[in-house]
Amino acid sequence: MSSTNAEQIPANHNNSALEVRQFCATNQLDLGATWLAACSGGCDSTALAYLLHELLCEHRGTLHLAYLDHALRGAAEAEAERSAVEKISLSLGVSLHVEQLQPGQLRIDAARRGIGLEAAARDVRYRFLHRTALRSGARYLATGHHADDQAETVLMRLMRGSGPRGLAGIPALRPVCDDSGALCYTVVRPVVNLPCAALRRFCIDRGVEWVEDRTNDAADYQRNVVRHSIMPTLYAFDREVSERISRSAVKIGESQQALEALAHRLVVWHLDNGELSTAAAGFFAQPAALRRVALYQALELMRTRGICRETPSVPARFFEPLAAAELPLHPADAAAMALRGHGVQVWLDDNRVCVAADVVRYSKKGYLVSCAVQAAGGVTSSVVVECGSSSVILRTSDLLPPVLVRSRRPGDAIELQVGHKSLKKVFNEYELRQDCRSAVAVVEDAAGVVAVLVPDRKTASLLRIGIQPLDRPTAAVTRVEWRGDRFFE
């Protein structure tokens, strides 16, 4: 349990309950509804659980807790953390939803997707919370992000050169909708304006114990470097620096919202055959800041209009050629604005700015396939993967993004009707030649290997159980031709 000394924590940070109450009132949150709170047993999520429970009990609301074991720690640490969460659940008398990853699963997922361990952990955690929120019927999903987290996030994004959209930090509220645009639940951060010290003081005053996560001290995570090296220097100048940065993030967020409202009115996107477009003259007449906002709104429309299942994650620098351009445009300017990457392509065509989903090179290991779920008119989209004379046509609605077409890797396995089998074992059973093995195409989504194509076969050699290929492509199709390790556009 925590060994934090109470004397080290400012005694005036004892208004946490009032702050959470004001947060809920200001944002008109229904305290009589069902809430789900993410809980890891740490100080912030423990304080959040107790604060919410007290408030919801007053209004006859319902609280559920959710805990995910990422399997990144030793058995003793993991057991201590899980026991702490179970103790909180028992103490409050609320339901607890638990899920555990397989050891090494997260690191494999991060390596396959070419992302960091932090990002992979965050993705799998929110997928778990999403499933749990839907299963429990929660109207709100609460996380324990506090003002220190907000300050660290803003500083990290500032170091990356983020614009107002990134410097707005962690949003206090974020609606989560389904593919039709209907609201599923809202992610809320009730303690985002409170410093971590306030939450620690709350736990100590209530006699509530928590566990310390040793990964918070690991120097190989950027956030920990900011937390332990940069923030202490800032605190030496001002003990309330995290709260001040958090307030600045709120103001930046308000400015961003005003820009978004203006961009929505001045730049109108039209959907035609799976592509979004707007008049180039009207687009380039706007200032650079408003153009950037309009382009990000186009990305969100790609999801809500069914072009993509998820909003593409695109860094601000990707759009700079379009944001920085000046009128009149020359042919060379138009060529420079033909952008491809991050699952998106942007180009100028017939005096219009066009945005669409794309297949892009991914981490030098394969192609990341955009997964549109519908085209114009509600037509289900498909992905055609070709490898020599072998091909397969897959419904994108059957796939869980991100979808990658790549070469075979050691340890690859697939779920078949007969069970879980390694590709090496399958190839040995098929007596597949070594040169064919090195040329196969592997289609992979977030759930694992979907299909394996061998160049000299006319259909997919292997398909994951439950996957039903199409006989012919749909009207909206993404086509990927695989030629071993050699990439081409």
BELGIMO-V614349 format. One record per residue. PSI is psi in degrees with one decimal (* if undefined). OMEGA is omega in radians with two decimals (999 if undefined). D_LAST is the distance of its C-alpha to the last C-alpha in whole Angstrom. Layout:
psi=PSI omega=OMEGA d_last=D_LAST
psi=PSI omega=OMEGA d_last=D_LAST
This chain:
psi=168.5 omega=-3.05 d_last=55
psi=141.8 omega=3.08 d_last=54
psi=16.7 omega=-3.11 d_last=57
psi=132.9 omega=-3.13 d_last=56
psi=126.6 omega=-3.09 d_last=59
psi=-29.9 omega=-3.12 d_last=61
psi=-19.6 omega=-3.13 d_last=62
psi=-8.4 omega=-3.05 d_last=59
psi=128.2 omega=-3.12 d_last=58
psi=130.9 omega=-3.09 d_last=59
psi=-18.0 omega=-3.11 d_last=62
psi=-3.8 omega=3.12 d_last=61
psi=64.5 omega=-3.08 d_last=58
psi=19.6 omega=-3.09 d_last=59
psi=28.6 omega=-3.06 d_last=58
psi=-43.7 omega=-3.11 d_last=55
psi=-41.6 omega=3.13 d_last=57
psi=-40.6 omega=-3.14 d_last=57
psi=-43.0 omega=3.14 d_last=54
psi=-39.7 omega=3.11 d_last=52
psi=-43.8 omega=3.13 d_last=55
psi=-37.9 omega=3.10 d_last=54
psi=-46.7 omega=-3.11 d_last=50
psi=-38.6 omega=-3.14 d_last=51
psi=-43.6 omega=-3.12 d_last=53
psi=-38.8 omega=-3.09 d_last=51
psi=7.5 omega=3.06 d_last=48
psi=48.5 omega=3.13 d_last=50
psi=142.0 omega=-3.09 d_last=49
psi=106.9 omega=-3.12 d_last=51
psi=-2.4 omega=3.06 d_last=53
psi=3.5 omega=-3.10 d_last=54
psi=-177.6 omega=3.06 d_last=51
psi=128.9 omega=-3.14 d_last=49
psi=145.2 omega=3.01 d_last=47
psi=126.6 omega=3.14 d_last=45
psi=128.7 omega=3.04 d_last=45
psi=132.6 omega=-3.08 d_last=43
psi=125.2 omega=3.13 d_last=45
psi=-5.0 omega=-3.07 d_last=45
psi=-7.0 omega=3.08 d_last=48
psi=173.2 omega=-3.05 d_last=48
psi=-47.6 omega=-3.04 d_last=50
psi=-47.0 omega=-3.11 d_last=48
psi=-28.8 omega=3.08 d_last=47
psi=-46.9 omega=3.11 d_last=50
psi=-41.9 omega=3.14 d_last=52
psi=-44.0 omega=-3.12 d_last=50
psi=-46.1 omega=-3.13 d_last=51
psi=-40.1 omega=3.14 d_last=54
psi=-45.8 omega=3.14 d_last=54
psi=-40.3 omega=-3.11 d_last=52
psi=-44.5 omega=3.13 d_last=55
psi=-42.9 omega=-3.08 d_last=58
psi=-42.8 omega=-3.11 d_last=56
psi=-33.6 omega=3.12 d_last=55
psi=-34.8 omega=3.13 d_last=59
psi=-28.5 omega=-3.06 d_last=60
psi=13.7 omega=3.12 d_last=59
psi=34.1 omega=3.03 d_last=58
psi=171.5 omega=-3.11 d_last=55
psi=135.3 omega=3.13 d_last=53
psi=133.2 omega=2.98 d_last=51
psi=149.9 omega=3.05 d_last=49
psi=149.0 omega=3.12 d_last=47
psi=132.3 omega=-3.12 d_last=44
psi=129.2 omega=3.10 d_last=43
psi=125.3 omega=3.04 d_last=40
psi=111.2 omega=-3.10 d_last=41
psi=-6.7 omega=-3.14 d_last=37
psi=39.1 omega=3.11 d_last=39
psi=-8.1 omega=-3.10 d_last=38
psi=172.2 omega=3.07 d_last=42
psi=165.4 omega=-3.07 d_last=45
psi=-40.2 omega=-3.10 d_last=47
psi=-44.1 omega=3.14 d_last=50
psi=-43.8 omega=-3.13 d_last=48
psi=-40.4 omega=-3.14 d_last=46
psi=-39.3 omega=3.12 d_last=49
psi=-40.9 omega=-3.14 d_last=51
psi=-46.6 omega=-3.14 d_last=48
psi=-39.9 omega=3.12 d_last=48
psi=-38.0 omega=3.13 d_last=52
psi=-42.2 omega=3.14 d_last=52
psi=-41.2 omega=3.11 d_last=50
psi=-36.6 omega=3.11 d_last=52
psi=-40.4 omega=3.10 d_last=55
psi=-46.4 omega=3.14 d_last=54
psi=-43.8 omega=-3.13 d_last=53
psi=-40.8 omega=-3.13 d_last=57
psi=-38.6 omega=-3.11 d_last=58
psi=-16.3 omega=-3.12 d_last=57
psi=39.4 omega=-3.11 d_last=57
psi=161.4 omega=-3.14 d_last=54
psi=143.9 omega=3.12 d_last=51
psi=129.0 omega=3.10 d_last=49
psi=123.0 omega=-3.04 d_last=45
psi=140.8 omega=3.03 d_last=44
psi=145.1 omega=-3.11 d_last=41
psi=131.8 omega=3.07 d_last=40
psi=158.5 omega=3.05 d_last=37
psi=142.6 omega=3.12 d_last=37
psi=130.9 omega=3.13 d_last=37
psi=-12.2 omega=-3.07 d_last=34
psi=-41.3 omega=-3.08 d_last=32
psi=-40.5 omega=3.14 d_last=31
psi=-38.0 omega=3.10 d_last=30
psi=-43.0 omega=3.14 d_last=28
psi=-43.2 omega=3.14 d_last=26
psi=-42.6 omega=-3.13 d_last=25
psi=-41.3 omega=-3.13 d_last=24
psi=-36.5 omega=-3.08 d_last=22
psi=-6.6 omega=3.13 d_last=20
psi=32.9 omega=3.14 d_last=20
psi=168.3 omega=3.14 d_last=23
psi=163.0 omega=-3.12 d_last=27
psi=-37.6 omega=3.11 d_last=30
psi=-47.2 omega=-3.12 d_last=31
psi=-40.9 omega=3.13 d_last=28
psi=-41.2 omega=3.13 d_last=28
psi=-41.5 omega=3.13 d_last=32
psi=-43.1 omega=-3.12 d_last=32
psi=-48.0 omega=-3.09 d_last=29
psi=-32.4 omega=3.11 d_last=31
psi=-44.6 omega=-3.12 d_last=34
psi=-28.4 omega=3.03 d_last=33
psi=-41.2 omega=3.09 d_last=32
psi=-45.3 omega=3.14 d_last=36
psi=-36.2 omega=3.11 d_last=37
psi=-48.6 omega=3.13 d_last=36
psi=-42.3 omega=-3.09 d_last=37
psi=-38.7 omega=3.12 d_last=40
psi=-42.4 omega=3.13 d_last=41
psi=-40.8 omega=-3.10 d_last=40
psi=-36.0 omega=-3.10 d_last=42
psi=-7.1 omega=-3.12 d_last=45
psi=27.6 omega=-3.09 d_last=45
psi=139.3 omega=3.04 d_last=45
psi=-26.3 omega=-3.14 d_last=45
psi=140.4 omega=3.00 d_last=44
psi=112.7 omega=-3.06 d_last=42
psi=134.4 omega=3.05 d_last=43
psi=157.7 omega=-3.01 d_last=42
psi=26.7 omega=3.09 d_last=44
psi=131.5 omega=-3.10 d_last=42
psi=-175.4 omega=-3.04 d_last=45
psi=-32.9 omega=3.10 d_last=45
psi=-41.9 omega=3.07 d_last=44
psi=-42.0 omega=-3.14 d_last=41
psi=-45.8 omega=-3.13 d_last=40
psi=-43.1 omega=3.13 d_last=41
psi=-41.4 omega=3.13 d_last=39
psi=-45.5 omega=-3.14 d_last=36
psi=-42.2 omega=3.14 d_last=37
psi=-42.6 omega=3.13 d_last=37
psi=-40.3 omega=3.13 d_last=34
psi=-32.3 omega=3.07 d_last=32
psi=-39.4 omega=3.12 d_last=34
psi=-25.2 omega=3.11 d_last=33
psi=-4.0 omega=3.14 d_last=29
psi=29.0 omega=-3.13 d_last=30
psi=155.9 omega=3.06 d_last=30
psi=-166.0 omega=-3.10 d_last=31
psi=-35.7 omega=-3.12 d_last=33
psi=-41.0 omega=3.12 d_last=31
psi=-36.4 omega=-3.10 d_last=31
psi=-9.2 omega=3.02 d_last=35
psi=-12.3 omega=3.02 d_last=36
psi=-149.7 omega=-3.10 d_last=36
psi=119.7 omega=-3.11 d_last=37
psi=140.8 omega=3.11 d_last=38
psi=-31.2 omega=3.12 d_last=41
psi=139.2 omega=3.07 d_last=40
psi=108.8 omega=3.12 d_last=37
psi=142.8 omega=3.08 d_last=37
psi=120.4 omega=-3.07 d_last=35
psi=160.3 omega=3.06 d_last=34
psi=-175.6 omega=-3.06 d_last=33
psi=-23.5 omega=3.14 d_last=30
psi=-5.4 omega=-3.11 d_last=33
psi=-1.2 omega=3.13 d_last=34
psi=140.1 omega=-3.12 d_last=37
psi=126.7 omega=3.06 d_last=38
psi=-51.1 omega=3.12 d_last=38
psi=175.2 omega=3.13 d_last=40
psi=128.7 omega=3.03 d_last=40
psi=126.8 omega=-3.11 d_last=39
psi=146.9 omega=3.09 d_last=42
psi=82.0 omega=-3.01 d_last=43
psi=-22.4 omega=-3.09 d_last=47
psi=19.8 omega=-3.06 d_last=47
psi=-20.5 omega=3.13 d_last=45
psi=1.5 omega=3.14 d_last=47
psi=137.8 omega=3.06 d_last=49
psi=158.0 omega=3.12 d_last=49
psi=-34.4 omega=3.14 d_last=49
psi=-34.9 omega=3.13 d_last=53
psi=-39.0 omega=-3.14 d_last=54
psi=-37.1 omega=3.08 d_last=52
psi=-42.7 omega=3.11 d_last=54
psi=-41.2 omega=3.13 d_last=57
psi=-47.6 omega=-3.11 d_last=57
psi=-41.6 omega=-3.13 d_last=57
psi=-43.3 omega=3.13 d_last=59
psi=-33.9 omega=-3.13 d_last=62
psi=-2.1 omega=-3.12 d_last=61
psi=27.5 omega=-3.12 d_last=61
psi=128.9 omega=3.13 d_last=58
psi=157.2 omega=3.09 d_last=56
psi=168.6 omega=3.12 d_last=53
psi=148.5 omega=3.08 d_last=51
psi=133.2 omega=3.12 d_last=49
psi=113.6 omega=-3.07 d_last=45
psi=-19.9 omega=3.11 d_last=45
psi=-16.0 omega=3.07 d_last=41
psi=-12.5 omega=3.12 d_last=42
psi=-3.5 omega=-3.10 d_last=43
psi=126.8 omega=-3.06 d_last=40
psi=-6.2 omega=-3.11 d_last=39
psi=3.8 omega=3.03 d_last=36
psi=131.2 omega=-3.09 d_last=35
psi=-41.6 omega=-3.12 d_last=34
psi=-38.3 omega=-3.13 d_last=36
psi=-34.5 omega=3.08 d_last=39
psi=-44.5 omega=3.10 d_last=39
psi=-43.1 omega=-3.07 d_last=39
psi=-42.2 omega=-3.00 d_last=42
psi=-15.9 omega=-3.11 d_last=44
psi=-43.1 omega=-3.06 d_last=44
psi=-47.6 omega=-3.08 d_last=43
psi=-42.0 omega=3.12 d_last=45
psi=-35.3 omega=3.10 d_last=48
psi=-40.7 omega=3.12 d_last=48
psi=-38.1 omega=3.11 d_last=48
psi=-27.8 omega=3.12 d_last=50
psi=-28.4 omega=3.10 d_last=53
psi=-34.6 omega=-3.06 d_last=53
psi=116.2 omega=-3.09 d_last=53
psi=-17.8 omega=-3.12 d_last=53
psi=24.3 omega=-3.04 d_last=52
psi=-36.8 omega=-3.12 d_last=49
psi=-39.2 omega=3.12 d_last=46
psi=-35.9 omega=3.13 d_last=48
psi=-42.7 omega=3.10 d_last=48
psi=-39.3 omega=3.13 d_last=44
psi=-41.3 omega=3.11 d_last=44
psi=-37.2 omega=3.09 d_last=46
psi=-39.8 omega=3.12 d_last=43
psi=-38.6 omega=3.11 d_last=40
psi=-43.8 omega=-3.14 d_last=42
psi=-40.8 omega=3.09 d_last=43
psi=-40.0 omega=3.11 d_last=39
psi=-38.8 omega=3.11 d_last=38
psi=-40.3 omega=3.09 d_last=41
psi=-39.5 omega=3.12 d_last=39
psi=-40.0 omega=3.11 d_last=36
psi=-38.0 omega=3.10 d_last=37
psi=-40.8 omega=3.09 d_last=39
psi=-41.0 omega=-3.13 d_last=36
psi=-40.1 omega=3.11 d_last=34
psi=-40.1 omega=3.14 d_last=37
psi=-43.5 omega=-3.14 d_last=37
psi=-38.4 omega=3.14 d_last=33
psi=-32.3 omega=-3.11 d_last=33
psi=-34.3 omega=-3.01 d_last=36
psi=-25.6 omega=-3.14 d_last=35
psi=108.1 omega=-3.07 d_last=31
psi=124.1 omega=3.14 d_last=31
psi=138.2 omega=3.12 d_last=27
psi=139.3 omega=-3.14 d_last=27
psi=128.2 omega=3.11 d_last=25
psi=115.1 omega=3.07 d_last=24
psi=45.2 omega=3.07 d_last=22
psi=6.9 omega=3.13 d_last=20
psi=144.3 omega=3.04 d_last=20
psi=140.6 omega=3.11 d_last=22
psi=156.4 omega=3.07 d_last=23
psi=157.0 omega=-3.11 d_last=26
psi=127.7 omega=-3.10 d_last=28
psi=-38.5 omega=-3.11 d_last=26
psi=-45.7 omega=3.13 d_last=30
psi=-36.4 omega=-3.13 d_last=31
psi=-50.3 omega=-3.07 d_last=28
psi=-8.5 omega=3.05 d_last=29
psi=-14.5 omega=-3.11 d_last=32
psi=154.7 omega=3.07 d_last=32
psi=160.1 omega=-3.05 d_last=33
psi=-41.7 omega=-3.10 d_last=30
psi=-39.5 omega=-3.11 d_last=31
psi=-33.0 omega=3.09 d_last=31
psi=-42.9 omega=3.13 d_last=28
psi=-45.4 omega=-3.14 d_last=27
psi=-42.5 omega=-3.13 d_last=29
psi=-38.3 omega=3.14 d_last=28
psi=-38.9 omega=3.09 d_last=24
psi=-31.6 omega=3.06 d_last=25
psi=-33.7 omega=3.07 d_last=27
psi=-38.8 omega=3.11 d_last=24
psi=-41.3 omega=3.11 d_last=23
psi=-37.7 omega=3.09 d_last=26
psi=-31.3 omega=3.10 d_last=26
psi=-33.9 omega=3.10 d_last=23
psi=-49.6 omega=-3.05 d_last=25
psi=-25.8 omega=3.11 d_last=28
psi=4.1 omega=3.05 d_last=27
psi=9.9 omega=3.11 d_last=25
psi=-37.5 omega=3.10 d_last=21
psi=150.5 omega=3.10 d_last=21
psi=-33.6 omega=3.12 d_last=24
psi=151.8 omega=3.10 d_last=24
psi=124.1 omega=-3.14 d_last=23
psi=140.2 omega=3.10 d_last=20
psi=106.6 omega=-3.02 d_last=21
psi=125.3 omega=3.10 d_last=20
psi=153.1 omega=-3.07 d_last=22
psi=-34.2 omega=-3.08 d_last=24
psi=-22.5 omega=3.13 d_last=22
psi=-35.6 omega=-3.07 d_last=19
psi=-0.8 omega=-3.01 d_last=20
psi=-39.9 omega=3.11 d_last=22
psi=-35.9 omega=3.12 d_last=21
psi=-36.8 omega=-3.10 d_last=22
psi=-33.2 omega=-3.04 d_last=25
psi=-7.9 omega=-3.06 d_last=26
psi=150.5 omega=3.11 d_last=26
psi=148.7 omega=3.09 d_last=29
psi=148.7 omega=-0.02 d_last=30
psi=151.9 omega=-3.14 d_last=30
psi=138.9 omega=3.07 d_last=26
psi=161.3 omega=3.14 d_last=25
psi=-38.0 omega=3.14 d_last=22
psi=-34.6 omega=3.11 d_last=21
psi=-43.7 omega=-3.13 d_last=21
psi=-39.6 omega=3.13 d_last=19
psi=-38.1 omega=-3.13 d_last=16
psi=-19.5 omega=-3.11 d_last=17
psi=5.6 omega=3.03 d_last=17
psi=95.9 omega=-3.00 d_last=14
psi=139.6 omega=3.05 d_last=13
psi=135.6 omega=3.10 d_last=10
psi=160.0 omega=3.07 d_last=12
psi=29.1 omega=3.12 d_last=15
psi=13.5 omega=-3.06 d_last=14
psi=147.7 omega=2.93 d_last=14
psi=139.6 omega=-3.12 d_last=13
psi=136.6 omega=-3.14 d_last=15
psi=166.1 omega=3.06 d_last=16
psi=132.7 omega=-3.11 d_last=19
psi=120.8 omega=3.11 d_last=20
psi=49.6 omega=3.09 d_last=23
psi=28.6 omega=3.08 d_last=25
psi=147.8 omega=3.02 d_last=24
psi=122.8 omega=-3.05 d_last=22
psi=142.6 omega=3.12 d_last=19
psi=133.3 omega=3.13 d_last=18
psi=166.2 omega=3.05 d_last=16
psi=159.5 omega=-3.06 d_last=15
psi=163.1 omega=2.96 d_last=11
psi=126.5 omega=-3.04 d_last=9
psi=157.9 omega=3.03 d_last=8
psi=139.2 omega=-3.01 d_last=9
psi=113.5 omega=3.01 d_last=12
psi=27.8 omega=3.11 d_last=15
psi=20.4 omega=-3.09 d_last=13
psi=-6.5 omega=-3.11 d_last=14
psi=-164.4 omega=3.13 d_last=12
psi=130.9 omega=3.02 d_last=10
psi=121.8 omega=-3.02 d_last=13
psi=125.8 omega=3.07 d_last=13
psi=136.4 omega=-3.06 d_last=15
psi=76.9 omega=3.02 d_last=18
psi=137.1 omega=3.12 d_last=20
psi=-21.6 omega=3.10 d_last=23
psi=150.5 omega=2.97 d_last=24
psi=-175.7 omega=3.11 d_last=23
psi=138.7 omega=3.14 d_last=26
psi=7.9 omega=3.08 d_last=29
psi=19.2 omega=3.14 d_last=29
psi=127.5 omega=3.11 d_last=26
psi=136.1 omega=-3.11 d_last=25
psi=167.6 omega=-3.08 d_last=21
psi=162.7 omega=3.08 d_last=19
psi=126.1 omega=3.06 d_last=16
psi=121.7 omega=3.09 d_last=16
psi=125.8 omega=-3.12 d_last=14
psi=137.0 omega=3.11 d_last=14
psi=96.2 omega=-3.02 d_last=15
psi=-127.7 omega=3.11 d_last=17
psi=-1.4 omega=-3.14 d_last=19
psi=142.6 omega=3.13 d_last=20
psi=160.5 omega=3.07 d_last=19
psi=144.6 omega=3.11 d_last=20
psi=118.7 omega=-3.06 d_last=20
psi=142.0 omega=2.99 d_last=21
psi=130.6 omega=3.11 d_last=23
psi=-24.3 omega=3.11 d_last=21
psi=-16.9 omega=3.10 d_last=25
psi=-7.0 omega=-3.02 d_last=26
psi=148.2 omega=3.13 d_last=23
psi=107.0 omega=-3.09 d_last=24
psi=153.6 omega=0.03 d_last=21
psi=146.3 omega=3.13 d_last=20
psi=126.3 omega=-3.05 d_last=18
psi=133.8 omega=2.99 d_last=16
psi=121.2 omega=-2.98 d_last=14
psi=178.9 omega=3.06 d_last=15
psi=167.2 omega=-3.11 d_last=17
psi=145.9 omega=3.11 d_last=21
psi=153.8 omega=3.07 d_last=23
psi=137.5 omega=3.11 d_last=26
psi=-3.5 omega=3.12 d_last=28
psi=140.5 omega=3.10 d_last=26
psi=163.5 omega=-3.10 d_last=28
psi=145.8 omega=3.09 d_last=28
psi=113.3 omega=3.14 d_last=31
psi=175.7 omega=3.12 d_last=32
psi=-31.5 omega=-3.11 d_last=35
psi=-1.9 omega=3.12 d_last=37
psi=-171.4 omega=-3.10 d_last=36
psi=121.2 omega=-3.10 d_last=34
psi=142.0 omega=3.07 d_last=33
psi=148.6 omega=3.13 d_last=31
psi=-33.5 omega=3.13 d_last=28
psi=-43.6 omega=-3.14 d_last=30
psi=-40.5 omega=3.13 d_last=33
psi=-44.5 omega=-3.13 d_last=31
psi=-36.1 omega=3.09 d_last=30
psi=-40.6 omega=3.13 d_last=33
psi=-36.4 omega=3.13 d_last=35
psi=-5.5 omega=-3.09 d_last=32
psi=45.3 omega=-3.12 d_last=33
psi=133.2 omega=-3.12 d_last=29
psi=154.1 omega=-3.09 d_last=28
psi=-37.2 omega=-3.14 d_last=27
psi=-32.4 omega=3.08 d_last=24
psi=-37.0 omega=-3.14 d_last=23
psi=-39.2 omega=-3.10 d_last=23
psi=-14.3 omega=-3.10 d_last=21
psi=-1.3 omega=-3.09 d_last=18
psi=155.3 omega=3.04 d_last=19
psi=130.9 omega=3.11 d_last=17
psi=124.6 omega=3.05 d_last=18
psi=124.3 omega=-3.03 d_last=18
psi=137.5 omega=2.98 d_last=20
psi=-170.9 omega=-3.05 d_last=21
psi=-20.2 omega=-3.13 d_last=24
psi=-6.1 omega=-3.14 d_last=27
psi=-162.9 omega=-3.11 d_last=25
psi=128.9 omega=-3.14 d_last=24
psi=-46.5 omega=-3.08 d_last=23
psi=153.3 omega=3.07 d_last=22
psi=124.8 omega=-3.11 d_last=22
psi=131.7 omega=3.09 d_last=20
psi=132.1 omega=-2.98 d_last=21
psi=-35.2 omega=-3.01 d_last=19
psi=19.8 omega=3.10 d_last=23
psi=148.2 omega=-3.00 d_last=24
psi=-21.3 omega=3.13 d_last=23
psi=172.1 omega=3.13 d_last=24
psi=129.1 omega=-3.12 d_last=23
psi=-38.8 omega=-3.10 d_last=25
psi=139.8 omega=3.06 d_last=26
psi=138.9 omega=3.10 d_last=26
psi=145.2 omega=3.14 d_last=28
psi=135.2 omega=-3.14 d_last=31
psi=-12.6 omega=3.13 d_last=31
psi=122.7 omega=3.11 d_last=28
psi=108.6 omega=-3.11 d_last=28
psi=156.3 omega=3.08 d_last=25
psi=154.6 omega=3.09 d_last=25
psi=-29.8 omega=-3.13 d_last=26
psi=154.4 omega=-3.13 d_last=23
psi=153.5 omega=3.04 d_last=21
psi=-179.8 omega=-3.11 d_last=22
psi=-32.7 omega=3.11 d_last=22
psi=111.0 omega=-3.02 d_last=19
psi=140.8 omega=2.97 d_last=17
psi=129.0 omega=-3.05 d_last=13
psi=130.6 omega=3.11 d_last=11
psi=123.9 omega=3.07 d_last=10
psi=122.5 omega=-3.07 d_last=10
psi=130.0 omega=3.12 d_last=11
psi=55.2 omega=3.12 d_last=11
psi=-133.9 omega=-3.07 d_last=14
psi=-0.3 omega=-3.08 d_last=13
psi=121.6 omega=-3.13 d_last=10
psi=153.6 omega=3.09 d_last=7
psi=158.9 omega=3.14 d_last=4
psi=* omega=999 d_last=0
